[in-house]
Amino acid sequence: MIPAPTPKVITRHRDGQIRAYPTHPGVFGTLEPAAVFQPRAGDEVVESVVRPDLERVVYTTLHGVVCLTRAGDLLWASDFEPHSDVRHGHRPGCVLSPDGRAVWVYRPDAMAGRGRGDQWVVHDADSGRVLARRELETVGHGAGHHVHPVDGSIYLDIGEGQDGAVVVRGTAVADGEPEFVTFPWWDRCLIDLAPGGQQFMTVDHGQRDVSFHQHPSGDTLFTLSVEAFGYDPEHTFVEWCGGYLTSDTAVITLGGESEDEEEWFRHHLVDVNSGTACGEIAIEATDPYAWKPLSDGSWLTDGPDGHPIRWSRASHPVN
């Protein structure tokens, strides 16, 4: 018998707390936190990740990474050295490996003024011991981690502002040093990995098109420009958001301005098997970035009380 997949755990930061929301199958509507973590006094949380059993949280601040138990006990902490007094323009991030044994931490040290390039550091999740360290040739403001659902490798999408984006892939830590591969682009932003792990989705940094790539090579499978969705590229662009709704269907968001200079955005579906646009879907979001697909036919938006709301594809028709 095949065990049920572990539900994804989404975190939200509100009222000085880290709230954890498992996305159990069949549970829709406004989600309630299954666990609440209290950061250390004085810590301003930038990004957080909670273990699937809800017993530990790892979070980054501008100055370090911290691991706490659900009861609030400190397991370990690692300060970013040298200390930086720069408060804006750099957002450290973190993610857990699928087996929960390692914490991958992105350090935007260049923008923090630490006198060196960015770093990607792998810590032992139990002790905080550094397992690997990668010096990155980037000057990033922040980065998004994406965990491969099958082989456990980690993708890192580093945003360098107007200079573009860099995508790096690291193999999961096992018995030896992880291997790192930098993809040969500076102009593509990684958006999402397919739930089956066979491909991933990027958007052109100039917002002209969306591409789908083979994992792990990065070879382009197909590209769709704004024109493929019936829009004028002079007045329409692809937002840096979206992702896989299911293993067969992705969502991209197109935006622009009306003649009255009012901003608009719409969500379009892509059949990733045929490489074609296949309709439009209505998603109730306040802005293009206020939703997150979960790759199982559902997605999240934020409710007015700060709790996420989970929606089902079955209740949202395709036009």
C-alpha angles and dihedrals in degrees: 000000000000111000118237113261116260109257117247115253116220121196130208128187115220137147091002092304136109109227121198122209120186113207100222117188114268095016111122139161124044110356123219121216114259092196136016124204126197114214120220116280110277095016115130105202117224101174135355143188128194125207113247091247088057092231099113139036129197119196139172129222127185087269108039152330124276135193120200136175121238088258090057098254116147112242096176144327134198122200121214107240135244096034115247128212092192107115103182139050099036129080118181115211139196143193137180123238113245092256091049093235099111138042117209113206127191114208116194090201097158094060090041089060096240091142098247142072125278121286137211109204129187117207131190103252094221102044106016090236112156109249098176140356128201122195106215125208091222140106100208133174092203142328142219122229120215120188117211107235096216114030098027096235118147126230119204120199108197118197115211097180115233090357092070134239137298125209120205127180123205126190117235116266113258125142098330145029114305119246120234126207124188114205115231096248137098095172105057127083118209110232108172148338121238113253090239091050096232096115146005138216130234135180123214111255087230088054095236100124150356124239135193120212137195118249125264101001097053091224110159113251096184142332129215120200126203089263091062088069094049099259135127109250090212091066105023134063140181114252119228092246143071127082144178115336090182135347089273102038134054130188124220126184122224121196143178145133129281124228087267089057092250114146118237137178135187134189119233131189126229125199099221093195096058097026094232138125110253110184143296129286127204113234118179102225130141094222137004093267099044096094138062127201116223097202093238098088094277137090142191133238128176119257125218091257093054096256117121120249118217119213131194125226088220090068095048115071124216115237 
